[in-house]
Amino acid sequence: MSIALVWLKRDLRLSDHEPLVLAARTGLPVVLFYCFEDIQLDDPHYEERHWRFVSQSLADIGKKVPTSALWITQGDLTTRLNQLNELHGIGAMFSHQEVGLANTFARDIAVKKWCVQNDVKWQESNYAAVIRGLTNRFEWDKHWDSVMRSPTQDCDLSQINWCQYPLAIEGAQCLNNEVILQHWLPVDNNIGKCSTKALFQQGGESEAWRTLASFFEQRGKSYAYSLSSPSLSQHHCSRLSTYLAWGNLSLRQVYQFLLQHWQVPGWRRSLIALSSRLHWHCHFIQKFESESRMEFEPVNIGYQDLPRSSGNIQQQHLAAWKSGQTGYPMVDACMRCLHATGYINFRMRAMLVSFLCHHLAIDWRLGVKHLASLFLDFEPGIHYSQFQMQAGITGINTIRIYNPVKQGEEKDPKGDFVRAWIPELNEVPSELIHTPWQLSSMEQMMYGVSIGETYPAPIVDIKKSYKDAQQLLWSWLNKPIVKVEAQRLLARHVRPSN
Ligand SMILES: Cc1cc2nc3c(=O)[nH]c(=O)nc-3n(C[C@H](O)[C@H](O)[C@H](O)COP(=O)(O)OP(=O)(O)OC[C@H]3O[C@@H](n4cnc5c(N)ncnc54)[C@H](O)[C@@H]3O)c2cc1C
């Protein structure tokens, strides 16, 4: 008797899951399969935090299906498929399409070849509203709407013919789910007074629904007014990005939940703001799908030779940025917050990239993987598109060079966010918390900080770096190749309504 295999990737849920519905329809014993792949475990875009989240998600799935129906393994994907096929026979395989990095694309090609060689039928379902091989955006908005408003793909879990016999395979690196999950599940490390468990969002469909419900119960009412504050956004933003990135929720489930609340009085402004962002989600992933070389080079090829910093100074600046030691409290607090929690809001992500690429004039490629590895919600399509936009190398988006002092004074006026992540500045009064280098020696003594010793002096003069970056980027916009590329990008990626 062969099995129907549901290959789980970034779709770690049991509801609105077309591959599961299709597998159930075959009548064959259904097996859910997840592989911690070597190519991803070794990939610098990812860190342990991501695999812990995946493990939590799988553990949640494991509570809802028989143990014998979930096979979690590690290693090379086609090797594992081969072992499974030889022992149990894969009658059919179902999965979602993945809009991922070049390494998962290459793996998909290898899997396709393996399926052909082994006569295994592999059916892929679309990922949200993203269309493979799309060359323009005519009608794309309509497509988005029709996908998001169509019924979710659910099946009664109790009616599925789940595989009832054990699937452990001799020779596979990890033989049972418990072993592999225990490897990644949270170690209760203490960071200050909080445990890592408390600081990172927890994976799993159940947790995802709790987060979604809590947003619409109360948290989201002031969403539109809290988006750009690093502190308020932690609570009032939806915090759904990680659940969407790893597929604990589908975008359609979130959008339909939003539509159910559309008429609730007092919420309209926040719901409009959220709805726009849910549209952006697929828009950016579609962009990456259609232009995946942006993982390696500027989407606008005219920026390939943009002069960038190099040598020792670049190395020192990059290390300071990565570790939150630039001497600019807002930049450092955001980076340290990311290290500890895996989350920061949109505006602060944009500021971090702006500081790296504009004030430090460092090539975007040297920072993009670092932030990916810190963002628990790392989603290749959104991340690469947004990173390049904020780095000012698309030729079609407004260039924004954020001033970290101004951002601090506006978005963290009392300095609470800075104090939470930079204990060295704990005693510094609000008026000076974003410019601690202005403290006199006497004040430094009074407030228990020594600039250049306990907290760094600014690594760059932002007045000068602002001028330099502005001059460079505006002059670059006029290059003929940049203009030609900009026209190409507009024709390919811009939705006609925009
Ligand atoms: C440099 C940079 C890198 C980014 N990398 C990622 C990433 O790897 N993964 C990721 O999910 N988001 C990324 N974003 C977008 C955005 O910052 C996050 O989606 C958002 O902060 C997540 O918080 P939230 O779920 O509370 O969002 P909310 O504000 O509540 O928005 C709801 C959902 O809409 C989507 N969304 C929100 N903002 C955007 C946006 N600007 N573009 C596309 N979709 C959006 C997300 O799925 C989000 O969960 C990046 C932004 C920047 C500037």
The ligand as a MOL file (V3000), in Angstrom:
LIG
                    3D

  0  0  0     0  0            999 V3000
M  V30 BEGIN CTAB
M  V30 COUNTS 53 58 0 0 0
M  V30 BEGIN ATOM
M  V30 1 C 14.2110 46.1900 5.3960 0
M  V30 2 C 12.8990 45.5160 5.6710 0
M  V30 3 C 12.8410 44.1390 5.7070 0
M  V30 4 C 11.6290 43.4820 5.9400 0
M  V30 5 N 11.6190 42.1140 5.9880 0
M  V30 6 C 10.4670 41.4640 6.2260 0
M  V30 7 C 10.4410 40.0420 6.2880 0
M  V30 8 O 11.4690 39.3540 6.1170 0
M  V30 9 N 9.2420 39.4400 6.5420 0
M  V30 10 C 8.0870 40.1590 6.7170 0
M  V30 11 O 7.0290 39.5640 6.9430 0
M  V30 12 N 8.0940 41.4990 6.6440 0
M  V30 13 C 9.2340 42.1780 6.4150 0
M  V30 14 N 9.2320 43.5550 6.3630 0
M  V30 15 C 7.9320 44.2700 6.3650 0
M  V30 16 C 7.3780 44.7400 7.7260 0
M  V30 17 O 8.3360 45.4660 8.4260 0
M  V30 18 C 6.8680 43.5760 8.5680 0
M  V30 19 O 5.9930 42.7600 7.8220 0
M  V30 20 C 6.0750 44.0710 9.7780 0
M  V30 21 O 6.8530 44.9610 10.5340 0
M  V30 22 C 5.6740 42.8750 10.6210 0
M  V30 23 O 4.9480 43.2640 11.7440 0
M  V30 24 P 3.3830 42.9490 11.8800 0
M  V30 25 O 3.1010 41.5280 11.5390 0
M  V30 26 O 2.9340 43.4120 13.2070 0
M  V30 27 O 2.8350 43.8390 10.7110 0
M  V30 28 P 1.4700 44.6360 10.4900 0
M  V30 29 O 1.8130 46.0660 10.3710 0
M  V30 30 O 0.4650 44.2580 11.4860 0
M  V30 31 O 1.0310 44.1590 9.0240 0
M  V30 32 C 0.2770 42.9810 8.7960 0
M  V30 33 C 0.9710 42.0780 7.8180 0
M  V30 34 O 1.1210 42.7310 6.5590 0
M  V30 35 C 2.3510 42.3640 5.9610 0
M  V30 36 N 3.1860 43.5680 5.8290 0
M  V30 37 C 3.2910 44.5980 6.6820 0
M  V30 38 N 4.1280 45.5350 6.2090 0
M  V30 39 C 4.5630 45.0720 5.0270 0
M  V30 40 C 5.4390 45.5820 4.0390 0
M  V30 41 N 6.0280 46.7640 4.1680 0
M  V30 42 N 5.6800 44.8390 2.9480 0
M  V30 43 C 5.0830 43.6460 2.7690 0
M  V30 44 N 4.2340 43.1050 3.6680 0
M  V30 45 C 3.9760 43.8160 4.7780 0
M  V30 46 C 3.0340 41.3880 6.9030 0
M  V30 47 O 2.7330 40.0770 6.5000 0
M  V30 48 C 2.3770 41.7060 8.2320 0
M  V30 49 O 2.3540 40.6250 9.1040 0
M  V30 50 C 10.4400 44.2360 6.1340 0
M  V30 51 C 10.5100 45.6310 6.1010 0
M  V30 52 C 11.7250 46.2620 5.8830 0
M  V30 53 C 11.7820 47.7590 5.8660 0
M  V30 END ATOM
M  V30 BEGIN BOND
M  V30 1 1 1 2
M  V30 2 1 2 3
M  V30 3 2 2 52
M  V30 4 2 3 4
M  V30 5 1 4 5
M  V30 6 1 4 50
M  V30 7 2 5 6
M  V30 8 1 6 7
M  V30 9 1 6 13
M  V30 10 2 7 8
M  V30 11 1 7 9
M  V30 12 1 9 10
M  V30 13 2 10 11
M  V30 14 1 10 12
M  V30 15 2 12 13
M  V30 16 1 13 14
M  V30 17 1 14 15
M  V30 18 1 14 50
M  V30 19 1 15 16
M  V30 20 1 16 17
M  V30 21 1 16 18
M  V30 22 1 18 19
M  V30 23 1 18 20
M  V30 24 1 20 21
M  V30 25 1 20 22
M  V30 26 1 22 23
M  V30 27 1 23 24
M  V30 28 2 24 25
M  V30 29 1 24 26
M  V30 30 1 24 27
M  V30 31 1 27 28
M  V30 32 2 28 29
M  V30 33 1 28 30
M  V30 34 1 28 31
M  V30 35 1 31 32
M  V30 36 1 32 33
M  V30 37 1 33 34
M  V30 38 1 33 48
M  V30 39 1 34 35
M  V30 40 1 35 36
M  V30 41 1 35 46
M  V30 42 1 36 37
M  V30 43 1 36 45
M  V30 44 2 37 38
M  V30 45 1 38 39
M  V30 46 1 39 40
M  V30 47 2 39 45
M  V30 48 1 40 41
M  V30 49 2 40 42
M  V30 50 1 42 43
M  V30 51 2 43 44
M  V30 52 1 44 45
M  V30 53 1 46 47
M  V30 54 1 46 48
M  V30 55 1 48 49
M  V30 56 2 50 51
M  V30 57 1 51 52
M  V30 58 1 52 53
M  V30 END BOND
M  V30 END CTAB
M  END
